[in-house]
Amino acid sequence: MIAKILKLDKKLFDGEAREVVLPAVEGEMCLLPNHISSVVMLKKGEIKVFKPTGEYPAVFEISGGVCSFFDNKAVFIVS
């Protein structure tokens, strides 16, 4: 899947991911390839992007935002 993490003033991440763990308002959530389409509100916490190569995740601190997942593309607009 493709993951993009964007702030109003810069792009934090744009690339392939095998898994993304995110701090949803309802609790921690994991997106995997072919996940059902969804829009999720985010709370303060960490977005962890696991790359296909299996290395340690890229971790991004956020204070809130929204995530949309459609057609194997996750787009995060965060603050």
N, C-alpha and C positions, 0 to 999 in steps of 0.2 A: 504494500500500500504506500501511498504518498502522504507525507505529513508536512504541513506548513504551520509554523507558529509565528504570528505577527503581532507586533505592537504598533501603535499609531505612528511612531517615528522610525521603526526599524524592523527588519526581518530577523528573528532569532534562529529559525531552523527551516530548511526546505530540502527534503530528500526522502529516500526510501526508509521505511520502518517495517519491522516484523511484528512489533507490538508497541502500543502507547498506553501508559498508565496515567490517569488524570484525576484531579480532585473535583469530582462532580458535587453539586450541592447535596445530592442524596447519599453521597458516600463515594469512596474510591471506586474507579471503574477502569476496565481494561478494554482497549480496542484491538482487535485482530483483523487480518485480511478477511474480506467478505462478511464483516459485521453488518447487522441490520442498519439501515439508514436511520439517522437520529440527529437531534439537536439537543445539546446538553449545556446547562448553565454551570459555570465553574466557580469554585470558591478559592480562597487563599490556600496555597499549597505548592506542590511540585508536579510538573509534567515530566514524566520519564519516557524518553524515546529510545527503544531498543532497536539498533540497526541490524540489518540482515546478516552482517558479518559476525555477530555474536559477541562483540566487545561490550564493555561496560556501557550502561545507558548514558545518554546526554540528559542532563537534568536542568530544568528551567524553573526558577522561583516565580510564582505569579501571585497577584493579589485578587484576581477574579477574571471573569471573561465568559466567552461562549465558544462552543465547539460544534461544528457541523460535520457529519460523516455521510458521504454519498459516493457511490461508484468507486469504492476503495481509495477515496481521498478524504483525509481529515484536515480541516482548516480550523485553526484556533485563533481567535482575536482576543488578546489578553491585555491586562494592565499590570 
